[in-house]
Every structure is written in structure tokens, then in C-alpha cells.
Amino acid sequence: MPTPTKGHRLGGSPAHERHILANLATALFQHGRITTTEAKAKRLRPVAERLITFAKRGDLHARRHVLTVVTDKGVVHQLFTEIAPEFSERDGGYTRITKIGPRKGDNAAMAVIELVRGEPVAAKPRRRARRTAPEAPAATATAAPATAATAAPATAAAEAEADAEVDEPAAAVVVPAADADVEDVQDVEDVQDEVADTDGAQADDVEADGVEADGAEADGEDDQPTGTTNP
């Protein structure tokens, strides 16, 4: 069983209430505005706006649904061909209720309900851009493999560049070391040359001394007597 509407029921039964609202909606679409009690106008507004929303769809199913409420085919045709196109750019608020004071006799609150036709649609206020919320962990986990696969070539290229940058200072440092080694080798060669010169000079002195000694020995042998003495 459907949940009944809060407040007083219009008429004596639910079926009577449905017929009252259907007749009021038919009169509203036919004349554009009607005068009724405030309670009936407030109860009619959601029914009429829902029927206009169906009429904006314009298909056969929507037309048949509207015909279950509004049985006058001429009014339904007017709703689909004239009223609905005027509200094509409006997302809601197709009716307006204006209170006109109490009714004479029973002092019932009266109101006029009318269709908002031929009025420009107010532009929507511009909102400031909201800050983007942090992504959910699941979305981050899903996007992680794709991000890793995409970032792999970039990471490899960055590592290659970093290695190249590291190699350049190393080469710059190695050059002075090579120069130092060359200088050390030259110094060693100079020392070896000096040692060789010293050894050559010493060898020359030794040879000269030996020649002198041999000359002295030869002179001594020449001074000895060559003859023999008789016993």
C-alpha cells in the first residue's frame, strides 16, 4: 500500500483526491493560470511539474503516461507541442504560486497558480573551482602499474644522464692524476740518467786507476836485472 500524503486529504477518498488533482492540472494546462485554495495549489504543483517533465521527453511512453492523468487529448497535445518546448532550457520551477488573501464566506486561504511562461532563465551563479580531493588508495593502486610502466623509460634515461654527469667530473679528476704520473715518470727517468752518468764517471775513474797501476807494474818489471849470477 502506498504511503499516504501528509496533511489533510483533498476530497473524501484517495481516488477522489486523484481526480481533483487531475482536473486542476487539466485546467492549468488549458488556461495557463487558475485560482484555487492555497492547500490545493501546493498539492497541485508537484503533479503539474512532473507532467511537464514527461512532456519534455516527448516520446510515446511519456505521452501515454500523461494520458493516464490528463484524459483530454487536446490538452495533452497542447502540453507536448506548446508548453513543454517553452521550458526546454529550464530545469525546474515551471509554476508559481501567489497568495491573494482569504475567500469570502468560509475565509479559506486563496492562491493563484500559474505557469512561468515567456520569462528568461536566470544564469547559474559561477562557483569557484573546488580543490581536487586526494585520490582514493584503490585508484592509486590501480594506476600504479601503468605509472610505473610509463615512468620506466624516463627513469632509465635519467639514470643514463646522471651516469654521464658523474663520469665527466671523474674524467676531469683523472687527467691531473695522469699528468702527475707523467711528471713522476719523468723525474724517475732524470734520476736514472743522473745515476747512469755517475756510474759512468766512476767506471772511467776506475779504468784510469787500473791503467795507471798496470803502467807502474810494467815499470817495476823493467827496473829488475835481466842477467843471472854465478854461484
C-alpha positions in Angstrom: 0.0 0.0 0.0 1.5 3.4 -0.9 2.3 5.8 1.8 -0.4 8.4 2.1 0.5 12.1 1.7 0.9 14.1 4.9 -1.7 16.6 5.8 -5.4 16.7 5.1 -6.7 14.7 2.2 -8.5 16.5 -0.6 -12.0 15.1 -1.1 -13.5 12.1 0.6 -11.2 9.3 -0.6 -7.8 8.8 -2.3 -9.5 8.2 -5.7 -11.4 11.5 -5.2 -8.2 13.3 -4.5 -6.5 11.9 -7.6 -9.5 13.1 -9.7 -9.4 16.6 -8.2 -5.7 17.0 -8.9 -6.2 15.6 -12.5 -8.9 18.2 -13.1 -6.8 21.0 -11.7 -3.8 20.0 -13.8 -6.0 19.9 -16.9 -7.4 23.4 -16.2 -3.9 24.7 -15.5 -2.5 23.5 -18.8 -5.6 24.7 -20.7 -5.8 28.2 -19.3 -2.2 28.8 -18.1 -3.4 30.0 -14.6 -6.2 29.1 -12.2 -7.4 30.4 -8.8 -7.9 27.8 -6.1 -7.3 27.3 -2.4 -3.7 27.5 -1.2 -3.8 23.9 0.0 -4.9 22.6 -3.4 -2.3 24.8 -5.2 0.5 23.4 -3.1 -0.7 19.9 -3.7 -1.1 20.5 -7.4 2.4 22.0 -8.0 4.5 18.7 -7.9 1.9 16.9 -10.0 1.8 19.5 -12.7 5.6 19.9 -12.9 6.1 16.1 -13.1 3.7 16.0 -16.1 5.7 18.9 -17.8 8.9 16.9 -17.2 7.3 13.9 -19.0 6.1 16.2 -21.8 9.7 17.5 -22.3 10.8 13.9 -23.0 8.4 13.9 -25.9 8.4 10.1 -26.6 5.4 7.8 -26.9 5.8 6.3 -23.4 5.8 9.8 -21.8 2.6 10.7 -23.8 0.8 7.6 -22.7 1.8 8.2 -19.1 0.5 11.8 -19.2 -2.8 10.5 -20.7 -3.4 8.4 -17.6 -3.7 11.6 -15.6 -4.9 14.2 -18.1 -7.6 12.4 -20.2 -8.2 15.3 -22.6 -6.2 14.6 -25.7 -6.4 18.2 -26.9 -4.8 19.4 -23.6 -2.1 16.7 -23.9 -1.3 17.8 -27.4 -1.1 21.4 -26.3 1.2 20.3 -23.4 3.6 18.4 -25.7 3.7 20.9 -28.6 3.4 24.3 -26.9 4.1 24.2 -23.2 7.0 21.7 -23.0 9.2 23.4 -25.7 9.0 26.7 -23.8 10.6 25.0 -20.7 13.3 23.2 -22.7 16.0 25.4 -21.1 14.5 25.4 -17.6 15.4 22.5 -15.2 12.5 23.1 -12.9 10.2 25.6 -11.3 7.6 25.6 -14.0 4.8 27.0 -11.8 4.4 30.0 -9.5 2.0 30.3 -6.5 0.8 33.8 -5.5 -1.3 34.2 -2.4 -4.3 36.5 -2.9 -6.0 36.6 0.6 -8.9 34.8 2.2 -12.1 33.8 0.4 -15.3 35.4 1.4 -17.7 33.1 3.1 -15.5 30.4 4.7 -12.3 32.5 5.0 -10.2 29.9 3.2 -6.8 31.0 2.1 -6.8 31.5 -1.7 -3.9 31.5 -4.2 -3.2 31.8 -7.9 -1.1 29.1 -9.5 0.2 29.8 -13.0 2.8 28.6 -15.5 6.0 30.5 -15.7 6.0 31.1 -19.5 7.9 33.6 -21.5 10.4 34.5 -18.7 14.1 34.4 -19.2 16.0 31.7 -17.3 18.4 33.2 -14.7 22.0 32.4 -15.4 23.5 30.0 -12.9 25.9 31.6 -10.4 29.6 30.8 -11.2 31.2 28.8 -8.5 34.8 28.9 -7.6 36.8 25.8 -8.7 37.0 23.4 -5.8 40.2 21.9 -4.7 40.8 18.5 -6.1 40.5 15.9 -3.4 43.3 13.3 -2.9 42.7 10.2 -4.9 41.5 7.1 -3.3 44.0 4.4 -2.3 42.3 1.9 -4.7 42.6 4.3 -7.6 46.2 5.0 -6.7 47.0 1.3 -6.6 45.2 0.7 -9.9 47.1 3.5 -11.6 50.5 2.5 -10.0 51.4 -0.3 -12.6 50.6 2.0 -15.5 52.5 4.8 -14.0 55.5 2.6 -13.3 55.5 1.2 -16.8 55.3 4.7 -18.2 58.0 6.1 -15.9 60.4 3.2 -16.6 61.9 4.7 -19.8 62.1 8.1 -18.2 63.9 6.7 -15.2 66.4 4.8 -17.4 67.1 8.0 -19.4 67.5 10.0 -16.2 69.9 7.4 -14.8 71.9 7.5 -18.0 72.2 11.2 -17.8 73.2 11.0 -14.2 75.9 8.5 -15.0 77.2 10.8 -17.8 77.3 13.7 -15.4 79.2 11.6 -12.8 81.7 10.3 -15.5 82.6 13.9 -16.6 83.9 15.0 -13.2 85.7 11.7 -12.8 87.4 12.2 -16.1 88.3 15.7 -15.1 89.9 14.4 -11.9 91.7 11.6 -13.7 93.5 14.0 -16.1 95.5 15.7 -13.3 96.4 12.3 -11.9 97.7 11.2 -15.3 99.8 14.4 -15.6 101.2 13.7 -12.1 102.1 10.2 -13.2 103.9 11.5 -16.3 105.8 14.0 -14.2 106.8 11.3 -11.7 108.0 9.1 -14.6 110.0 12.0 -16.0 111.5 12.6 -12.6 112.5 8.9 -12.3 114.0 9.0 -15.7 116.0 12.1 -14.8 117.3 10.4 -11.6 118.1 7.3 -13.6 120.1 9.4 -16.1 122.0 11.1 -13.3 122.8 7.7 -11.7 123.9 6.4 -15.0 126.1 9.4 -15.6 127.6 9.0 -12.0 128.2 5.3 -12.6 129.9 6.0 -16.0 132.2 8.6 -14.4 133.1 6.2 -11.6 133.8 3.5 -14.1 136.0 5.8 -16.1 138.0 6.7 -12.9 138.3 3.0 -12.0 139.6 2.2 -15.5 142.1 5.1 -15.3 143.3 3.9 -12.0 143.7 0.4 -13.4 145.7 1.7 -16.4 148.0 3.6 -14.1 148.5 0.6 -11.9 149.3 -1.6 -14.9 151.8 1.1 -16.0 153.5 1.1 -12.6 153.9 -2.7 -12.6 155.3 -2.6 -16.0 157.9 0.0 -15.0 158.8 -2.2 -12.0 159.4 -5.2 -14.1 161.6 -3.1 -16.4 163.8 -2.0 -13.5 164.6 -5.6 -12.3 168.0 -7.1 -13.6 167.7 -9.4 -16.5 171.1 -11.2 -16.1 171.9 -14.2 -13.8 174.7 -14.5 -11.2 177.0 -17.5 -11.0 177.1 -19.3 -7.7 
